[in-house]
Amino acid sequence: LSTDELLSLTVGELNKKMKNVNVSQVKEVKQLRRTLKNRGYAAICRNKRVEQIGKLEAEKKSLQKEISTLKQEKN
C-alpha cells in the first residue's frame, strides 16, 4: 500500500485488505497509518497557529497605530 492509499482507506477497508496478513505486519501498518495521520494533523495545527499569529500581529499594528493617532490628537 502507498502512503496516500493508507491515509485514504477507512479502518474497515484497511482491515479487509489486511485480513490475510501476519499480525505483526498488521500492527506495523496500523502504527504507520497512525503516525502519518498524526503528522498531517500536526501540520494543520501548525498552519492554523501561524495564521492566527499573523492575524494577531496585524491587529497589534493596527491598535498601535490607533494609539499613536489618539495620542497625537490629545496633544
Backbone as XML, in Angstrom:
<?xml version="1.0"?>
<chain id="A" units="angstrom">
  <residue number="1" name="LEU">
    <atom name="N" x="0.835" y="-1.192" z="0.000"/>
    <atom name="CA" x="0.000" y="0.000" z="0.000"/>
    <atom name="C" x="0.878" y="1.253" z="0.000"/>
  </residue>
  <residue number="2" name="SER">
    <atom name="N" x="0.485" y="2.232" z="-0.783"/>
    <atom name="CA" x="1.205" y="3.505" z="-0.769"/>
    <atom name="C" x="0.745" y="4.317" z="0.439"/>
  </residue>
  <residue number="3" name="THR">
    <atom name="N" x="1.509" y="5.335" z="0.790"/>
    <atom name="CA" x="1.127" y="6.155" z="1.944"/>
    <atom name="C" x="-0.181" y="6.890" z="1.683"/>
  </residue>
  <residue number="4" name="ASP">
    <atom name="N" x="-0.372" y="7.369" z="0.448"/>
    <atom name="CA" x="-1.626" y="8.054" z="0.117"/>
    <atom name="C" x="-2.810" y="7.110" z="0.264"/>
  </residue>
  <residue number="5" name="GLU">
    <atom name="N" x="-2.639" y="5.895" z="-0.225"/>
    <atom name="CA" x="-3.708" y="4.904" z="-0.131"/>
    <atom name="C" x="-3.966" y="4.548" z="1.332"/>
  </residue>
  <residue number="6" name="LEU">
    <atom name="N" x="-2.905" y="4.421" z="2.093"/>
    <atom name="CA" x="-3.019" y="4.083" z="3.508"/>
    <atom name="C" x="-3.794" y="5.153" z="4.267"/>
  </residue>
  <residue number="7" name="LEU">
    <atom name="N" x="-3.560" y="6.409" z="3.916"/>
    <atom name="CA" x="-4.252" y="7.507" z="4.588"/>
    <atom name="C" x="-5.709" y="7.635" z="4.154"/>
  </residue>
  <residue number="8" name="SER">
    <atom name="N" x="-5.999" y="7.255" z="2.917"/>
    <atom name="CA" x="-7.354" y="7.449" z="2.398"/>
    <atom name="C" x="-8.304" y="6.304" z="2.744"/>
  </residue>
  <residue number="9" name="LEU">
    <atom name="N" x="-7.760" y="5.144" z="3.077"/>
    <atom name="CA" x="-8.614" y="4.000" z="3.414"/>
    <atom name="C" x="-9.304" y="4.207" z="4.756"/>
  </residue>
  <residue number="10" name="THR">
    <atom name="N" x="-10.529" y="3.732" z="4.850"/>
    <atom name="CA" x="-11.192" y="3.714" z="6.153"/>
    <atom name="C" x="-10.630" y="2.542" z="6.946"/>
  </residue>
  <residue number="11" name="VAL">
    <atom name="N" x="-10.900" y="2.519" z="8.236"/>
    <atom name="CA" x="-10.407" y="1.431" z="9.080"/>
    <atom name="C" x="-10.969" y="0.096" z="8.602"/>
  </residue>
  <residue number="12" name="GLY">
    <atom name="N" x="-12.236" y="0.081" z="8.239"/>
    <atom name="CA" x="-12.857" y="-1.149" z="7.752"/>
    <atom name="C" x="-12.206" y="-1.664" z="6.482"/>
  </residue>
  <residue number="13" name="GLU">
    <atom name="N" x="-11.954" y="-0.756" z="5.536"/>
    <atom name="CA" x="-11.303" y="-1.151" z="4.285"/>
    <atom name="C" x="-9.894" y="-1.674" z="4.551"/>
  </residue>
  <residue number="14" name="LEU">
    <atom name="N" x="-9.179" y="-1.005" z="5.452"/>
    <atom name="CA" x="-7.827" y="-1.445" z="5.794"/>
    <atom name="C" x="-7.858" y="-2.829" z="6.434"/>
  </residue>
  <residue number="15" name="ASN">
    <atom name="N" x="-8.803" y="-3.038" z="7.331"/>
    <atom name="CA" x="-8.919" y="-4.349" z="7.979"/>
    <atom name="C" x="-9.201" y="-5.452" z="6.957"/>
  </residue>
  <residue number="16" name="LYS">
    <atom name="N" x="-10.055" y="-5.160" z="5.965"/>
    <atom name="CA" x="-10.352" y="-6.153" z="4.925"/>
    <atom name="C" x="-9.100" y="-6.489" z="4.120"/>
  </residue>
  <residue number="17" name="LYS">
    <atom name="N" x="-8.316" y="-5.450" z="3.775"/>
    <atom name="CA" x="-7.104" y="-5.682" z="2.985"/>
    <atom name="C" x="-6.053" y="-6.438" z="3.788"/>
  </residue>
  <residue number="18" name="MET">
    <atom name="N" x="-6.052" y="-6.269" z="5.102"/>
    <atom name="CA" x="-5.033" y="-6.877" z="5.959"/>
    <atom name="C" x="-5.483" y="-8.218" z="6.541"/>
  </residue>
  <residue number="19" name="LYS">
    <atom name="N" x="-6.598" y="-8.737" z="6.049"/>
    <atom name="CA" x="-7.191" y="-9.956" z="6.607"/>
    <atom name="C" x="-6.235" y="-11.147" z="6.592"/>
  </residue>
  <residue number="20" name="ASN">
    <atom name="N" x="-5.503" y="-11.327" z="5.519"/>
    <atom name="CA" x="-4.633" y="-12.500" z="5.371"/>
    <atom name="C" x="-3.156" y="-12.173" z="5.612"/>
  </residue>
  <residue number="21" name="VAL">
    <atom name="N" x="-2.900" y="-11.127" z="6.387"/>
    <atom name="CA" x="-1.526" y="-10.685" z="6.626"/>
    <atom name="C" x="-1.129" y="-11.033" z="8.062"/>
  </residue>
  <residue number="22" name="ASN">
    <atom name="N" x="0.141" y="-11.253" z="8.256"/>
    <atom name="CA" x="0.717" y="-11.568" z="9.560"/>
    <atom name="C" x="0.337" y="-10.496" z="10.594"/>
  </residue>
  <residue number="23" name="VAL">
    <atom name="N" x="0.062" y="-10.900" z="11.828"/>
    <atom name="CA" x="-0.383" y="-9.986" z="12.887"/>
    <atom name="C" x="0.644" y="-8.890" z="13.148"/>
  </residue>
  <residue number="24" name="SER">
    <atom name="N" x="1.914" y="-9.234" z="13.173"/>
    <atom name="CA" x="2.949" y="-8.223" z="13.432"/>
    <atom name="C" x="3.017" y="-7.203" z="12.295"/>
  </residue>
  <residue number="25" name="GLN">
    <atom name="N" x="2.788" y="-7.654" z="11.062"/>
    <atom name="CA" x="2.776" y="-6.726" z="9.925"/>
    <atom name="C" x="1.560" y="-5.809" z="9.996"/>
  </residue>
  <residue number="26" name="VAL">
    <atom name="N" x="0.435" y="-6.344" z="10.447"/>
    <atom name="CA" x="-0.776" y="-5.527" z="10.597"/>
    <atom name="C" x="-0.509" y="-4.428" z="11.619"/>
  </residue>
  <residue number="27" name="LYS">
    <atom name="N" x="0.126" y="-4.783" z="12.733"/>
    <atom name="CA" x="0.444" y="-3.786" z="13.762"/>
    <atom name="C" x="1.356" y="-2.703" z="13.203"/>
  </residue>
  <residue number="28" name="GLU">
    <atom name="N" x="2.353" y="-3.109" z="12.423"/>
    <atom name="CA" x="3.274" y="-2.141" z="11.819"/>
    <atom name="C" x="2.541" y="-1.189" z="10.882"/>
  </residue>
  <residue number="29" name="VAL">
    <atom name="N" x="1.680" y="-1.744" z="10.043"/>
    <atom name="CA" x="0.939" y="-0.919" z="9.077"/>
    <atom name="C" x="0.018" y="0.050" z="9.809"/>
  </residue>
  <residue number="30" name="LYS">
    <atom name="N" x="-0.670" y="-0.436" z="10.838"/>
    <atom name="CA" x="-1.580" y="0.438" z="11.585"/>
    <atom name="C" x="-0.816" y="1.527" z="12.334"/>
  </residue>
  <residue number="31" name="GLN">
    <atom name="N" x="0.351" y="1.189" z="12.874"/>
    <atom name="CA" x="1.179" y="2.192" z="13.548"/>
    <atom name="C" x="1.658" y="3.240" z="12.549"/>
  </residue>
  <residue number="32" name="LEU">
    <atom name="N" x="2.071" y="2.789" z="11.363"/>
    <atom name="CA" x="2.495" y="3.717" z="10.316"/>
    <atom name="C" x="1.341" y="4.639" z="9.931"/>
  </residue>
  <residue number="33" name="ARG">
    <atom name="N" x="0.154" y="4.080" z="9.801"/>
    <atom name="CA" x="-1.033" y="4.872" z="9.451"/>
    <atom name="C" x="-1.300" y="5.934" z="10.515"/>
  </residue>
  <residue number="34" name="ARG">
    <atom name="N" x="-1.227" y="5.539" z="11.786"/>
    <atom name="CA" x="-1.432" y="6.497" z="12.877"/>
    <atom name="C" x="-0.378" y="7.599" z="12.839"/>
  </residue>
  <residue number="35" name="THR">
    <atom name="N" x="0.872" y="7.214" z="12.596"/>
    <atom name="CA" x="1.960" y="8.192" z="12.528"/>
    <atom name="C" x="1.735" y="9.183" z="11.390"/>
  </residue>
  <residue number="36" name="LEU">
    <atom name="N" x="1.372" y="8.671" z="10.222"/>
    <atom name="CA" x="1.140" y="9.544" z="9.065"/>
    <atom name="C" x="-0.037" y="10.480" z="9.304"/>
  </residue>
  <residue number="37" name="LYS">
    <atom name="N" x="-1.115" y="9.952" z="9.859"/>
    <atom name="CA" x="-2.279" y="10.790" z="10.143"/>
    <atom name="C" x="-1.920" y="11.869" z="11.158"/>
  </residue>
  <residue number="38" name="ASN">
    <atom name="N" x="-1.160" y="11.493" z="12.191"/>
    <atom name="CA" x="-0.776" y="12.458" z="13.213"/>
    <atom name="C" x="0.094" y="13.566" z="12.622"/>
  </residue>
  <residue number="39" name="ARG">
    <atom name="N" x="0.995" y="13.209" z="11.704"/>
    <atom name="CA" x="1.821" y="14.223" z="11.041"/>
    <atom name="C" x="0.949" y="15.222" z="10.297"/>
  </residue>
  <residue number="40" name="GLY">
    <atom name="N" x="-0.071" y="14.705" z="9.625"/>
    <atom name="CA" x="-0.987" y="15.585" z="8.900"/>
    <atom name="C" x="-1.732" y="16.518" z="9.835"/>
  </residue>
  <residue number="41" name="TYR">
    <atom name="N" x="-2.238" y="15.965" z="10.941"/>
    <atom name="CA" x="-2.960" y="16.784" z="11.921"/>
    <atom name="C" x="-2.038" y="17.834" z="12.533"/>
  </residue>
  <residue number="42" name="ALA">
    <atom name="N" x="-0.784" y="17.458" z="12.807"/>
    <atom name="CA" x="0.180" y="18.398" z="13.381"/>
    <atom name="C" x="0.480" y="19.531" z="12.397"/>
  </residue>
  <residue number="43" name="ALA">
    <atom name="N" x="0.595" y="19.200" z="11.124"/>
    <atom name="CA" x="0.858" y="20.227" z="10.105"/>
    <atom name="C" x="-0.305" y="21.210" z="10.021"/>
  </residue>
  <residue number="44" name="ILE">
    <atom name="N" x="-1.523" y="20.696" z="10.084"/>
    <atom name="CA" x="-2.706" y="21.561" z="10.059"/>
    <atom name="C" x="-2.693" y="22.493" z="11.263"/>
  </residue>
  <residue number="45" name="CYS">
    <atom name="N" x="-2.367" y="21.947" z="12.418"/>
    <atom name="CA" x="-2.313" y="22.732" z="13.651"/>
    <atom name="C" x="-1.255" y="23.832" z="13.551"/>
  </residue>
  <residue number="46" name="ARG">
    <atom name="N" x="-0.073" y="23.486" z="13.030"/>
    <atom name="CA" x="0.986" y="24.488" z="12.867"/>
    <atom name="C" x="0.538" y="25.602" z="11.931"/>
  </residue>
  <residue number="47" name="ASN">
    <atom name="N" x="-0.096" y="25.237" z="10.822"/>
    <atom name="CA" x="-0.559" y="26.245" z="9.865"/>
    <atom name="C" x="-1.591" y="27.171" z="10.494"/>
  </residue>
  <residue number="48" name="LYS">
    <atom name="N" x="-2.515" y="26.606" z="11.257"/>
    <atom name="CA" x="-3.523" y="27.427" z="11.932"/>
    <atom name="C" x="-2.870" y="28.383" z="12.922"/>
  </residue>
  <residue number="49" name="ARG">
    <atom name="N" x="-1.873" y="27.882" z="13.654"/>
    <atom name="CA" x="-1.186" y="28.709" z="14.645"/>
    <atom name="C" x="-0.456" y="29.860" z="13.965"/>
  </residue>
  <residue number="50" name="VAL">
    <atom name="N" x="0.240" y="29.580" z="12.865"/>
    <atom name="CA" x="0.961" y="30.624" z="12.131"/>
    <atom name="C" x="-0.024" y="31.662" z="11.599"/>
  </residue>
  <residue number="51" name="GLU">
    <atom name="N" x="-1.146" y="31.198" z="11.076"/>
    <atom name="CA" x="-2.175" y="32.108" z="10.563"/>
    <atom name="C" x="-2.728" y="32.980" z="11.686"/>
  </residue>
  <residue number="52" name="GLN">
    <atom name="N" x="-2.999" y="32.381" z="12.832"/>
    <atom name="CA" x="-3.536" y="33.121" z="13.975"/>
    <atom name="C" x="-2.526" y="34.160" z="14.461"/>
  </residue>
  <residue number="53" name="ILE">
    <atom name="N" x="-1.248" y="33.794" z="14.510"/>
    <atom name="CA" x="-0.209" y="34.736" z="14.932"/>
    <atom name="C" x="-0.144" y="35.911" z="13.962"/>
  </residue>
  <residue number="54" name="GLY">
    <atom name="N" x="-0.248" y="35.633" z="12.674"/>
    <atom name="CA" x="-0.247" y="36.701" z="11.675"/>
    <atom name="C" x="-1.406" y="37.662" z="11.870"/>
  </residue>
  <residue number="55" name="LYS">
    <atom name="N" x="-2.589" y="37.116" z="12.135"/>
    <atom name="CA" x="-3.760" y="37.967" z="12.372"/>
    <atom name="C" x="-3.568" y="38.819" z="13.619"/>
  </residue>
  <residue number="56" name="LEU">
    <atom name="N" x="-3.052" y="38.211" z="14.679"/>
    <atom name="CA" x="-2.842" y="38.954" z="15.923"/>
    <atom name="C" x="-1.794" y="40.049" z="15.754"/>
  </residue>
  <residue number="57" name="GLU">
    <atom name="N" x="-0.741" y="39.772" z="14.995"/>
    <atom name="CA" x="0.283" y="40.790" z="14.755"/>
    <atom name="C" x="-0.281" y="41.952" z="13.943"/>
  </residue>
  <residue number="58" name="ALA">
    <atom name="N" x="-1.123" y="41.646" z="12.966"/>
    <atom name="CA" x="-1.753" y="42.702" z="12.169"/>
    <atom name="C" x="-2.670" y="43.547" z="13.050"/>
  </residue>
  <residue number="59" name="GLU">
    <atom name="N" x="-3.422" y="42.883" z="13.923"/>
    <atom name="CA" x="-4.311" y="43.608" z="14.840"/>
    <atom name="C" x="-3.496" y="44.470" z="15.802"/>
  </residue>
  <residue number="60" name="LYS">
    <atom name="N" x="-2.370" y="43.954" z="16.260"/>
    <atom name="CA" x="-1.492" y="44.700" z="17.167"/>
    <atom name="C" x="-0.984" y="45.968" z="16.492"/>
  </residue>
  <residue number="61" name="LYS">
    <atom name="N" x="-0.531" y="45.840" z="15.230"/>
    <atom name="CA" x="-0.051" y="47.014" z="14.492"/>
    <atom name="C" x="-1.151" y="48.052" z="14.341"/>
  </residue>
  <residue number="62" name="SER">
    <atom name="N" x="-2.346" y="47.574" z="14.020"/>
    <atom name="CA" x="-3.478" y="48.472" z="13.845"/>
    <atom name="C" x="-3.786" y="49.214" z="15.142"/>
  </residue>
  <residue number="63" name="LEU">
    <atom name="N" x="-3.787" y="48.494" z="16.246"/>
    <atom name="CA" x="-4.079" y="49.120" z="17.540"/>
    <atom name="C" x="-2.971" y="50.087" z="17.952"/>
  </residue>
  <residue number="64" name="GLN">
    <atom name="N" x="-1.719" y="49.738" z="17.659"/>
    <atom name="CA" x="-0.617" y="50.648" z="17.969"/>
    <atom name="C" x="-0.735" y="51.936" z="17.159"/>
  </residue>
  <residue number="65" name="LYS">
    <atom name="N" x="-1.141" y="51.787" z="15.907"/>
    <atom name="CA" x="-1.325" y="52.961" z="15.052"/>
    <atom name="C" x="-2.459" y="53.832" z="15.601"/>
  </residue>
  <residue number="66" name="GLU">
    <atom name="N" x="-3.534" y="53.188" z="16.039"/>
    <atom name="CA" x="-4.672" y="53.919" z="16.604"/>
    <atom name="C" x="-4.258" y="54.638" z="17.887"/>
  </residue>
  <residue number="67" name="ILE">
    <atom name="N" x="-3.476" y="53.989" z="18.732"/>
    <atom name="CA" x="-2.991" y="54.614" z="19.970"/>
    <atom name="C" x="-2.142" y="55.830" z="19.640"/>
  </residue>
  <residue number="68" name="SER">
    <atom name="N" x="-1.267" y="55.673" z="18.660"/>
    <atom name="CA" x="-0.403" y="56.777" z="18.249"/>
    <atom name="C" x="-1.232" y="57.957" z="17.748"/>
  </residue>
  <residue number="69" name="THR">
    <atom name="N" x="-2.232" y="57.667" z="16.948"/>
    <atom name="CA" x="-3.107" y="58.716" z="16.417"/>
    <atom name="C" x="-3.845" y="59.424" z="17.542"/>
  </residue>
  <residue number="70" name="LEU">
    <atom name="N" x="-4.367" y="58.670" z="18.488"/>
    <atom name="CA" x="-5.103" y="59.262" z="19.607"/>
    <atom name="C" x="-4.192" y="60.109" z="20.489"/>
  </residue>
  <residue number="71" name="LYS">
    <atom name="N" x="-2.953" y="59.676" z="20.678"/>
    <atom name="CA" x="-2.003" y="60.466" z="21.465"/>
    <atom name="C" x="-1.704" y="61.790" z="20.776"/>
  </residue>
  <residue number="72" name="GLN">
    <atom name="N" x="-1.567" y="61.757" z="19.434"/>
    <atom name="CA" x="-1.297" y="62.987" z="18.685"/>
    <atom name="C" x="-2.489" y="63.928" z="18.752"/>
  </residue>
  <residue number="73" name="GLU">
    <atom name="N" x="-3.702" y="63.377" z="18.686"/>
    <atom name="CA" x="-4.903" y="64.209" z="18.775"/>
    <atom name="C" x="-5.026" y="64.840" z="20.154"/>
  </residue>
  <residue number="74" name="LYS">
    <atom name="N" x="-4.600" y="64.118" z="21.162"/>
    <atom name="CA" x="-4.680" y="64.604" z="22.536"/>
    <atom name="C" x="-3.774" y="65.813" z="22.727"/>
  </residue>
  <residue number="75" name="ASN">
    <atom name="N" x="-2.591" y="65.777" z="22.097"/>
    <atom name="CA" x="-1.636" y="66.883" z="22.233"/>
    <atom name="C" x="-1.988" y="67.945" z="21.249"/>
  </residue>
</chain>
